[in-house]
């Protein structure tokens, strides 16, 4: 059974997402909504890592370097200029997609295993991850016209 592979992947991806959202929130404190909403989104991902503890006990956890590699590939340090916020939000959206896919894969495994606890956790965490993704997409749509059309 390979459930522990995805438990490790989602765990690492949630941890990297927490790190990335924290960096973006701190770097873009001047944006009125970014810091406060990012704190809420971080709290959801922290809660998700807590929900993973019984799953690690039950299925094990095979950690790998993919989540850190993704974060490193996307975030090259603080960005400056008119595109900075847009690019950071774009990267966060990509990271939440990775997390969402992990929860979806685990939910499918839960259904095959008839593991109600795993399925419940995947559904709850997946729902909150979709909300994270929605926030980033909405904020991207808001920032894009200013960043791409208005001269810097």
N, C-alpha and C positions, 0 to 999 in steps of 0.2 A: 504494500500500500504506500502511496506517495503523498498522502494528505499533508504530512509534515513539511514537504517541500513548499507547498503553497501557504501553509501557516507561517513558515519562515519568510517567504516572499512578501506576504501582506504585512507581517510585523515590521520587517525592514523598510518597506515602502511607507508605512504609516509614520515610522520614526523619522525617515528622511523628509517626509512631507511636513512634519512638525518643525523640523529644522529650517526648511526652506520658507515656510510661511512666517516663521519668527524673523528670519533675516529680512524678508520683504516688508513686513510690518515695521520693523525698526528702521529700515532704510527709507521708507516712504511715510514717515509720521506726519509730514506736512499735508498729506491728503486727508481730508476731513473724515472719511469713513473707513479708510484702510486699516488703521491700527486697531480700532475697537472691534470691527468685524473679524479681523484676523485672529484676535484673542479668542473669540467664540469658536472659530473654526479649529484653532489649535486645541481647545478644550475637548472638542469632539474626537479628534484624532488621539488625544491622550486617553480618553475613555475607551476608545477602540483597542488600544494596546493593553488596557486592563482586562477587557473582555477576552483577549487572546490567552490569558494565563491558564484558564482551565483547558483550553484547546491544546496548548503546548504540553500540559500534563498528559492529556489523553492521546494525542497523535504525534508528539515530538515536534521538533522544529529544526529544519535544515536551513541554516543561515547561508546566504550567498552574497556575493558582492554586487549583484545587479542593481539594487536600489541606490546604493552609494554611487555607483557608476552613472546612473541616470541623473542623479542630482548634480554630480560633477560635470556631466556633459551639458546640462542645461544652464546652470548658474556659474558664471565665470567671475564672480565678484560683483560688488556694487556697480550699477550702471548709472550713468549721468546723461542728461539731455532729455529732449522731448519724448524719445521713445522708451525711456527707462521703465516707467511704470507699465506701459503696454507690454513690453517684452517680459517683464517679471510676471505679470498676470498670465501671459501666454504660457510661460514655463510652469506656473502653478497649475494651470488648467491641464496641461499634459500630465503632470504628476498625479493629479486626482483621477485622471482617466486610468492610469496604471493601477491605482488603489482600487478603483471601482471594478476593474476587470478581475482582480484577485478575489474580491468578495463574491463576484458572480461565479467564478470557477469553484470556489469553496462551497457556495450554496448548491451548486449542481452535485458536488460530492456528497453534501449533507443529505440531499434527497435520495441519492443512490444508496447511502448507508442507513437511511431512515433515522438519522441523528437529529432529533428535534432541537436540541440545544444548539448545535452547530448551525442549523438552518435559521433559528431565531436570531442568533448573533449576526450571521451574514446579512439577514434582511434588515436588521436595525442599523448596522454599520453601513451597509450599502445605501440605505435611505439617506443617512446623514452625509455620506460621501457625494451622493447626487446633489444634495443641497450645496455642498462646497463647490462642486463643479458649476452649478447654476450661478452662484455668486460670482465666480471668476469670469464666466462667460458674459454675464450682464455687465460687469465692470469693464471688460474688454470692449464691449460694444459702446460703452460710454466714453472710454478713453481714446478709441481708435480715430474718430474724426479729428479731434484736436491734435493728436500726435502725428497723423499722417497728412492732414490737409493744411493746417495752419503752419506758416513758416516759423522756424525757430529763431 
